[in-house]
Amino acid sequence: MIPVGKHVIYDFEEEIPILGLLTIDGILEFNRGSNLELKAKQIYVRDGELLIGTEHEPFQEMAQITLYGDRSEENEVMDGAVEAGSKQIVNTGGIEMHGVHRNRAGRLQDSVKKNFT
């Protein structure tokens, strides 16, 4: 948890463990000049901010957020009201992600299943 009033610069470049629920009430900002990956089951930007670059200074390096979990895991109740399963980013605060502009199209890597639940 990142409490209100705390500004954390995320600069962990080594192999990191998978976090369970990361709650952000302060500020979590990705460090410029580093290729970074954040691993978590759930990220809850509750009353804070998640910042990766700005509109005027886009993040130049590689920034990746990888979400983990599966359907059999128990749901997490955030703040006693928001119920979320794994692999979710819940935002009731602010998220800014600005990177280098790219002109390339994306493609699905697998077919989409009808009535997927």
Buried (B, 14 or more C-beta within 10 A) or exposed (E): EBEEEEEBEBEEEEEEEEEEBBBBBBBBBBBBEBEBBBBBBBBBBBBBBBBBBEEEEBBEBEBEBEBBBEEEEEEBEBEEEEEBBBBBBBBEBEBEBBEEEEEEEEEEEEEEEEEEE
